[in-house]
Amino acid sequence: MTTPDTESSLGTRAAAAFVDYRAGDAQALHTLVAVVTPVLWHVVRSCGLSTQAAEDTVQTTWLRLVEHADAITSPQAVLGWLCTTAKREAWRVQRATRTVDPVADLEPDLPTPHDPAQVAAMRDEARRLWEHFVTLSPKCQQILRVISMGGAPDYASLATAMGVPVGSIGPTRGRCLAALRTALLSDPDWSLT
């Protein structure tokens, strides 16, 4: 069994788990799901799906992997394959429902302080942030969602999944963050405290 280093890239960890899964290690599929699901979640949410539709779409993506695992010739391609499959499935669901409200349930679950005034302030700040976030281009939203997950971003896999050159991810991320910062700073009700 391969034991991927937790400091290695997302693509490397996904590939190692996929190799083990195809070799018959059922636990490796659980590892692959744990490693890649946060990325898939952000991919499908960036397509504008509701929380419930996103959950269903991510599950369908994993089902597609189980059905087509033998068709993936290179383990290094599994992350890109999963992201592309998730995006296509999200588009299919979106076309089928045609009722997308990109802001309706984007508010993240916030840690709840005991002071109601703090809770109200945090929710207001989160709402304002998401209002500005959804004004960004879809590409900016997708990049910022994936990058914000923490850990070292795997630019090569992200570039493959998005269909852009790997060298454009960093500069695009910088422009997207600058656009978000400008929008927030121009909002008279936004506070940096």
C-alpha positions in Angstrom: 0.0 0.0 0.0 1.3 3.4 -0.9 1.4 6.0 1.9 1.2 9.4 0.3 3.0 12.2 2.2 0.6 14.7 3.6 2.8 17.5 2.4 2.8 16.2 -1.2 0.5 17.8 -3.8 -3.2 17.0 -4.0 -2.7 15.4 -7.4 0.1 13.2 -6.1 -2.0 12.1 -3.1 -5.0 11.4 -5.3 -2.9 9.4 -7.8 -1.3 7.3 -5.0 -4.7 6.5 -3.5 -6.1 5.7 -7.0 -3.2 3.3 -7.7 -3.9 1.5 -4.5 -7.7 1.4 -5.2 -7.1 -0.2 -8.6 -4.8 -2.7 -7.0 -7.7 -3.9 -4.9 -7.3 -1.9 -1.6 -10.9 -0.8 -0.9 -9.7 1.5 1.9 -7.8 3.5 -0.7 -11.1 4.6 -2.2 -12.0 6.1 1.2 -8.6 7.9 1.2 -9.2 9.2 -2.3 -12.7 10.4 -1.4 -11.3 12.2 1.7 -8.5 13.9 -0.3 -10.5 15.0 -3.3 -14.1 15.6 -2.1 -13.4 19.2 -0.8 -12.1 20.1 -4.3 -15.1 18.5 -6.0 -17.4 20.4 -3.6 -15.9 23.7 -4.6 -16.0 22.8 -8.3 -19.7 22.0 -8.3 -20.6 24.9 -6.0 -18.9 27.3 -8.4 -21.3 26.1 -11.0 -24.1 27.6 -8.9 -25.7 24.4 -7.5 -27.6 24.4 -4.2 -26.1 22.5 -1.2 -28.4 19.5 -1.8 -27.7 19.4 -5.6 -24.0 19.8 -4.9 -24.0 16.8 -2.5 -25.8 14.7 -5.1 -23.5 15.8 -7.8 -20.3 14.9 -5.8 -21.8 11.5 -5.0 -22.6 10.9 -8.7 -19.0 11.9 -9.6 -17.7 9.2 -7.3 -20.1 6.7 -8.8 -18.8 7.6 -12.2 -15.2 7.0 -11.0 -16.1 3.5 -9.7 -17.9 2.7 -13.1 -15.0 4.0 -15.2 -11.9 3.5 -13.1 -10.4 1.1 -15.7 -10.7 3.8 -18.4 -8.3 6.2 -16.7 -5.0 5.2 -18.1 -2.8 7.5 -16.0 -3.2 7.7 -12.2 -1.9 11.2 -12.4 -4.9 12.1 -14.5 -7.5 11.1 -11.8 -7.8 14.5 -10.1 -8.4 16.2 -13.5 -10.8 13.5 -14.5 -12.8 13.8 -11.3 -12.9 17.6 -11.6 -14.0 17.5 -15.2 -16.6 14.9 -14.4 -18.0 16.9 -11.5 -18.2 20.0 -13.6 -20.0 18.2 -16.4 -22.4 16.6 -14.0 -23.0 20.0 -12.3 -23.8 21.5 -15.7 -26.2 18.6 -16.4 -28.0 19.1 -13.1 -28.1 22.9 -13.6 -29.7 22.5 -17.1 -32.2 20.0 -15.6 -33.3 22.3 -12.8 -32.8 25.8 -14.3 -33.5 27.3 -10.9 -30.1 28.5 -9.7 -29.7 31.1 -7.0 -25.9 31.6 -6.6 -26.2 33.4 -3.3 -29.1 31.6 -1.6 -27.1 29.1 0.5 -23.5 30.2 0.2 -23.2 31.4 3.7 -20.7 29.2 5.4 -21.3 27.5 8.7 -19.7 29.9 11.2 -18.5 29.1 14.6 -21.1 30.4 16.9 -19.9 32.7 19.7 -22.2 33.1 22.7 -22.7 36.8 22.2 -25.7 37.4 19.8 -24.2 40.7 18.6 -21.0 38.9 17.5 -23.1 36.3 15.7 -25.0 39.0 13.9 -21.8 40.9 13.0 -20.2 37.7 11.6 -23.2 36.7 9.6 -23.5 40.3 8.2 -19.8 40.2 7.2 -20.1 36.8 5.6 -23.2 37.9 3.7 -21.4 41.0 2.4 -18.3 39.0 1.4 -20.5 36.5 -0.6 -22.4 39.4 -2.3 -19.1 40.7 -3.6 -17.7 37.2 -4.3 -20.5 36.3 -6.7 -19.9 39.5 -8.7 -16.5 38.0 -9.7 -16.1 36.1 -13.0 -16.9 32.4 -12.8 -13.2 31.6 -13.4 -12.2 33.9 -10.4 -14.9 32.2 -8.2 -13.6 28.7 -9.1 -9.9 29.6 -8.5 -10.6 31.3 -5.2 -12.8 28.5 -4.0 -10.2 25.9 -4.6 -7.3 28.0 -3.4 -9.1 28.9 -0.2 -9.4 25.3 0.9 -5.9 25.6 2.5 -2.8 23.6 2.1 -0.5 23.9 -0.8 -2.5 24.3 -4.0 -1.7 21.9 -6.8 -1.5 24.4 -9.7 -0.9 21.7 -12.3 -4.1 19.7 -11.4 -6.1 22.9 -11.1 -4.9 24.1 -14.5 -5.8 20.8 -16.0 -9.3 20.8 -14.4 -9.9 24.4 -15.5 -8.4 24.0 -19.0 -5.9 26.9 -18.5 -2.1 27.1 -18.6 -0.5 26.3 -15.3 1.4 29.6 -15.4 -1.8 31.6 -15.5 -3.2 30.3 -12.2 -1.0 32.4 -9.8 -1.4 35.7 -11.7 -5.2 35.0 -12.2 -5.5 34.3 -8.5 -3.8 37.6 -7.7 -6.1 39.6 -10.1 -9.1 37.9 -8.6 -8.1 38.7 -5.0 -7.3 42.3 -6.0 -10.8 42.6 -7.6 -12.4 41.2 -4.5 -10.4 43.5 -2.3 -11.3 46.5 -4.4 -15.0 45.6 -4.3 -14.9 45.1 -0.5 -13.0 48.4 0.1 -15.4 50.3 -2.0 -18.3 49.0 0.1 -19.0 51.7 2.7 -20.5 49.0 5.0 -17.5 46.7 4.9 -15.3 46.7 7.9 -11.8 45.3 8.2 -12.0 45.0 12.0 
